[in-house]
Amino acid sequence: MDRRKAPGLGIFERYLTLWVALCIIAGIALGSIMPAPFQALGNMNLAKVNLPVAVLIWLMIVPMSLRVDFGAIGEVSRHWRGIAITVGVNWLVKPFSMAVLGWIFVGWLFRPYLPAAQIGSYIAGLILLAAAPCTAMVLVWSNLSDGEPNFTLSQVALNDAIMVVAFAPIVGLLLGLSAITVPWDPLVLSVVLYIVVPVIAAQLWRRALLASGGEAALKCTLGTLGPVSLVATLVTLVLLFGFQGPQILASPW
């Protein structure tokens, strides 16, 4: 098989890196040219959660979570070596190593070149990013590499289950070690809103599809939702970089 053709992916998915770059540029440009609409969207918050971003993240997460079969956790014992490496890296290495890199580079090495008032925010952002394994990218790269689907699903299912209970405590610990005030209310709300609820909703939907139409119904729904998830990802990038467009241009380095 010629793997260079990225089996199972269309031209849009194959050039996703390009679309991501263009959306970042578009977001910065639009946020600078017409900041008022982005400010209005940015002010649509409920309990420190931005509602437009929350809707877009749901549109990203639910279709990907719909692919996850938590019954695949039963396959863990067959792939225990690979699972042990993945879980160890995701939860024992990655969050802590990223925090250390943040402390070294942001908190010390590049500190003179960064706004003093935002050092803590930069470190917190790195910690939040490192503590959240990306289910969507695991599924995409497994497809790109023609990976073994049961192995992929067992890893994704196990890591999603761990993320529900481990994300908030690990982030809270690392933020505390960084002398950053831990925002427990929005942190817990984010875990519930962006992980627990979408995963439960997706699993209930998955069961309903399998009960009504079997694998064919699930496959058809996934095929329909695939573009929705990708478009939501790109729109989210435009929105997030649009929020920060003027600041990015004012301080590009």
C-alpha positions as CSV (number, residue, x, y, z in Angstrom):
1,M,0.0,0.0,0.0
2,D,1.3,3.5,-0.9
3,R,1.1,5.2,2.5
4,R,1.9,8.5,0.9
5,K,-1.6,8.7,-0.3
6,A,-3.0,8.8,3.2
7,P,-5.6,6.0,2.8
8,G,-9.1,6.9,4.0
9,L,-8.4,10.7,4.0
10,G,-9.6,13.2,1.5
11,I,-7.7,16.2,0.1
12,F,-9.1,18.4,2.8
13,E,-7.8,16.2,5.6
14,R,-4.4,15.6,4.0
15,Y,-3.7,19.3,3.8
16,L,-5.1,20.1,7.3
17,T,-1.8,21.7,8.4
18,L,-2.2,24.3,5.6
19,W,-5.8,25.1,6.5
20,V,-4.8,25.5,10.2
21,A,-2.1,28.0,9.2
22,L,-4.5,29.9,7.0
23,C,-7.1,30.0,9.8
24,I,-4.6,31.4,12.3
25,I,-3.6,34.1,9.8
26,A,-7.3,34.8,9.0
27,G,-8.1,35.0,12.7
28,I,-5.3,37.5,13.5
29,A,-6.2,39.6,10.5
30,L,-10.0,39.7,11.1
31,G,-9.5,40.3,14.8
32,S,-7.4,43.3,14.0
33,I,-9.5,44.7,11.2
34,M,-12.8,44.4,12.9
35,P,-12.3,43.9,16.6
36,A,-15.9,44.8,17.7
37,P,-17.6,41.5,16.5
38,F,-14.8,39.5,18.2
39,Q,-15.1,41.5,21.4
40,A,-18.8,40.8,21.4
41,L,-18.3,37.1,21.0
42,G,-15.6,37.2,23.6
43,N,-17.9,38.7,26.1
44,M,-20.5,36.0,25.7
45,N,-19.4,34.2,28.9
46,L,-21.2,32.1,31.5
47,A,-19.4,31.1,34.6
48,K,-16.1,32.1,32.9
49,V,-16.8,29.8,30.0
50,N,-17.1,31.4,26.5
51,L,-20.3,30.1,25.0
52,P,-19.4,30.3,21.3
53,V,-16.1,28.5,21.9
54,A,-17.9,25.9,24.1
55,V,-20.4,25.2,21.3
56,L,-17.6,24.8,18.7
57,I,-15.6,22.5,21.1
58,W,-18.7,20.3,21.5
59,L,-18.9,20.1,17.7
60,M,-15.3,18.9,17.7
61,I,-15.4,16.5,20.6
62,V,-18.8,14.8,20.2
63,P,-18.1,13.4,16.6
64,M,-14.7,12.1,17.8
65,S,-16.1,10.7,21.0
66,L,-18.7,8.9,19.0
67,R,-16.0,6.8,17.5
68,V,-14.8,5.7,20.9
69,D,-16.0,2.3,22.0
70,F,-15.4,2.0,25.8
71,G,-16.0,-1.7,25.4
72,A,-12.5,-1.7,23.8
73,I,-11.1,-1.2,27.3
74,G,-11.5,-5.0,27.6
75,E,-8.8,-5.3,24.9
76,V,-6.2,-3.6,27.1
77,S,-4.7,-6.9,28.3
78,R,-3.9,-7.9,24.7
79,H,-1.9,-4.8,24.1
80,W,-0.6,-4.1,27.6
81,R,2.9,-3.1,26.6
82,G,1.8,-0.4,24.2
83,I,-1.0,0.7,26.6
84,A,1.5,1.0,29.5
85,I,3.8,3.2,27.4
86,T,1.0,5.4,26.3
87,V,-0.6,5.8,29.7
88,G,2.8,6.4,31.3
89,V,3.9,9.0,28.9
90,N,0.5,10.8,28.9
91,W,0.0,10.9,32.7
92,L,3.4,10.4,34.4
93,V,5.8,12.1,31.9
94,K,4.1,14.7,29.7
95,P,2.3,17.0,32.2
96,F,5.3,17.2,34.5
97,S,8.0,17.5,31.7
98,M,6.0,20.3,30.1
99,A,5.7,22.1,33.5
100,V,9.5,21.8,33.9
101,L,10.0,23.2,30.4
102,G,7.6,26.0,31.1
103,W,9.5,26.8,34.4
104,I,12.9,26.7,32.6
105,F,12.1,28.6,29.4
106,V,9.1,30.9,30.3
107,G,9.8,31.3,34.0
108,W,13.6,31.8,33.7
109,L,15.4,31.7,30.3
110,F,13.0,33.9,28.3
111,R,11.5,35.8,31.3
112,P,13.3,39.1,30.4
113,Y,11.7,39.1,27.0
114,L,8.1,38.4,28.1
115,P,5.5,40.7,29.8
116,A,6.0,40.2,33.5
117,A,2.3,40.2,34.3
118,Q,1.6,37.3,31.9
119,I,4.4,34.9,32.9
120,G,2.0,32.9,35.1
121,S,-0.6,32.7,32.4
122,Y,1.9,31.4,29.9
123,I,3.1,28.7,32.3
124,A,-0.5,27.8,33.2
125,G,-1.4,27.5,29.5
126,L,1.5,25.1,28.9
127,I,0.4,23.0,31.9
128,L,-3.2,22.9,30.7
129,L,-2.1,21.9,27.2
130,A,0.2,19.1,28.4
131,A,-2.4,17.6,30.7
132,A,-5.0,17.0,28.0
133,P,-4.3,14.1,25.6
134,C,-5.8,14.9,22.2
135,T,-8.3,12.1,21.3
136,A,-9.0,13.6,17.9
137,M,-5.4,13.6,16.8
138,V,-4.8,10.1,18.0
139,L,-7.7,8.9,15.8
140,V,-6.5,11.0,12.8
141,W,-2.8,9.9,13.0
142,S,-3.9,6.2,13.5
143,N,-5.9,6.5,10.3
144,L,-3.0,8.2,8.5
145,S,-0.6,5.4,9.5
146,D,-3.1,2.6,8.8
147,G,-2.9,1.7,12.5
148,E,-4.6,-1.3,14.1
149,P,-8.1,0.0,15.0
150,N,-8.8,-2.1,18.1
151,F,-5.4,-1.1,19.6
152,T,-6.2,2.6,18.9
153,L,-9.7,2.4,20.3
154,S,-8.5,0.7,23.5
155,Q,-5.9,3.4,24.1
156,V,-8.3,6.2,23.4
157,A,-11.0,4.7,25.6
158,L,-8.6,4.1,28.5
159,N,-7.0,7.5,28.3
160,D,-10.4,9.3,28.0
161,A,-11.6,7.4,31.1
162,I,-8.4,8.4,33.0
163,M,-8.7,12.0,31.8
164,V,-12.2,12.3,33.4
165,V,-10.7,11.8,36.9
166,A,-7.0,12.8,36.5
167,F,-7.0,16.0,34.6
168,A,-8.2,18.4,37.3
169,P,-6.0,17.0,40.1
170,I,-2.8,17.0,38.0
171,V,-3.4,20.5,36.7
172,G,-4.2,21.7,40.2
173,L,-1.0,20.2,41.6
174,L,1.2,21.7,38.9
175,L,-0.4,25.1,39.0
176,G,0.1,25.0,42.8
177,L,3.7,24.1,42.4
178,S,4.0,27.1,40.0
179,A,2.7,29.4,42.7
180,I,-0.3,30.1,40.4
181,T,-3.7,30.4,42.1
182,V,-5.7,27.3,41.1
183,P,-9.1,28.3,39.6
184,W,-10.9,25.2,40.9
185,D,-14.4,26.4,39.9
186,P,-13.7,27.0,36.2
187,L,-11.3,24.0,36.1
188,V,-13.8,21.6,37.4
189,L,-16.5,23.2,35.2
190,S,-14.3,22.8,32.1
191,V,-13.7,19.1,32.9
192,V,-17.4,18.5,33.2
193,L,-18.4,20.6,30.3
194,Y,-15.7,19.6,27.8
195,I,-15.0,16.0,28.8
196,V,-17.6,14.4,31.0
197,V,-20.8,15.6,29.3
198,P,-19.6,15.3,25.7
199,V,-18.3,11.8,26.3
200,I,-21.5,10.7,28.0
201,A,-23.7,12.3,25.3
202,A,-21.6,10.7,22.5
203,Q,-21.8,7.2,24.1
204,L,-25.6,7.5,24.6
205,W,-25.9,8.5,20.9
206,R,-23.6,5.7,19.8
207,R,-25.7,3.1,21.7
208,A,-28.9,4.5,20.1
209,L,-27.4,4.3,16.6
210,L,-26.1,0.8,17.1
211,A,-29.4,-0.3,18.6
212,S,-31.5,1.2,15.7
213,G,-29.3,0.6,12.7
214,G,-26.2,-1.2,13.7
215,E,-22.7,-0.5,12.4
216,A,-24.1,0.9,9.1
217,A,-26.0,3.6,10.9
218,L,-22.9,4.5,13.1
219,K,-20.7,4.6,10.0
220,C,-23.1,6.8,8.1
221,T,-23.4,9.3,11.0
222,L,-19.7,9.5,11.4
223,G,-19.3,10.2,7.7
224,T,-21.8,13.0,8.0
225,L,-20.3,14.5,11.2
226,G,-16.6,14.3,10.0
227,P,-16.7,17.5,8.0
228,V,-18.6,19.2,10.8
229,S,-15.9,18.4,13.3
230,L,-13.1,19.6,11.0
231,V,-15.0,22.9,10.2
232,A,-15.6,23.5,13.9
233,T,-11.9,23.0,14.6
234,L,-11.0,25.6,12.0
235,V,-13.6,28.1,13.0
236,T,-12.4,27.7,16.6
237,L,-8.9,28.7,15.5
238,V,-10.2,31.7,13.7
239,L,-12.2,32.8,16.7
240,L,-9.4,32.2,19.3
241,F,-6.8,34.0,17.3
242,G,-9.4,36.7,16.4
243,F,-9.8,37.4,20.1
244,Q,-6.1,38.0,20.4
245,G,-5.4,39.5,17.0
246,P,-4.6,43.1,18.1
247,Q,-2.4,41.8,21.0
248,I,-0.5,39.5,18.7
249,L,0.2,42.2,16.2
250,A,1.1,44.7,19.0
251,S,3.6,42.2,20.5
252,P,4.4,39.6,17.8
253,W,7.5,38.3,19.6
